[in-house]
Amino acid sequence: MGRFEVDFPTDTRTVGNLQFVFDVYPNPSNNLLFLNFYYKNGGFGKLHSLNGKLIEQFVVEPGFQNIQIPVSDLPSGIYFISITTFDGAVATRKVIID
């Protein structure tokens, strides 16, 4: 099973001197998840099921990103979206698919 760093669902935090924004909506969702991300460095994102199975992986470019993740084919349940920046910051959000 994968390891997750779960933090509180605040939309904005500071990493060093830089603002880091990571927001996922709507939550719960049954069709599309929208992911807003802002940070000076890009990174990569992953969507995992509750049992740690990797569902989707994606690249996050530097700057502001609005990413759409289709979830209509996923079974109902709890999932985790995590973003790891290229300089090592990690943020995870719990999402519910219904």
N, C-alpha and C positions, 0 to 999 in steps of 0.2 A: 504494500500500500504506500502511496506517495506521502511526502511530508509537506505540510502546508503551514505557512505563517499567516494566521488569521488576525486581522486587526479590526479596530472599530470602524464602522462605516462612515467615517467623516469624508467629505468630498475633497478637502484640501489639507495638505500638510507640508512641512518643510523638510527637505533633504539637503543638508548643508545650508547654503544660503539660497537655495532655489525652491520655488514653489512646485509641488507635485500634485496633480489633480487626477483622480480616478473615480469615475462615477458610472454606475450601471443602472439602467432603467428600461422598461418598467419591471418591477420586482414585487410580486410574481409576474411571470410572462408565460404566454402560450404560443407565440408566433415568432417574434423577433426580439432579441436583446440589443439594446444600444449601449455602446461603451464609449464614454468620453474620457480622453486621456490627454494630459499635457505634462511634458517634462522636456528639458533641453536635450537630453539623450534619449534615443529610442530604446527598444528592447524587444522582448517577445512575450506573448500572452498564451495562456493555456486554459482550456475549459476541461474540468475533470468532474466525473460523477462522484457521489458520496463515497463509493468504495475505492476511489483512486484511479479509475480507468480514464485514460486520456481520450477525450471526445474530439477536441479540435485544438489546433495550434496555429498561431498567427504572428506576423511581424508587426511591431509598432514603430512607426517612423518617428524621428525627433520632431518636437513641436506639438501642435494640437492635432489630435486624431479623433474622428468619429467613426467607430467601427460597428457594423451590423453583424450579428451572429444569428442565423436562423435556428430556431429551437422547436419548430412545430413537429418535427419527426422524432423528438426525444421523448422518452417515457416521463411521466410526471415524477417529480422528486426534487431532491436537494442537490445542487451542483456548486462548484467553486470555480470562479474565474480569477486567475492570478496573472500579474504582470511583473516581470523581472526586468529592470532597466539594465543597460549595458554597463553601468557603473555599480551594479549590485543592489540597488533598492528593490525591495519586494513588497507588493501589496496584493491582498486577496479579498475578494468579496464573495459572500454566500448569495446564491440566487435560487429561487424556487421556480420550477417549471410546473405549470398545472394544465 
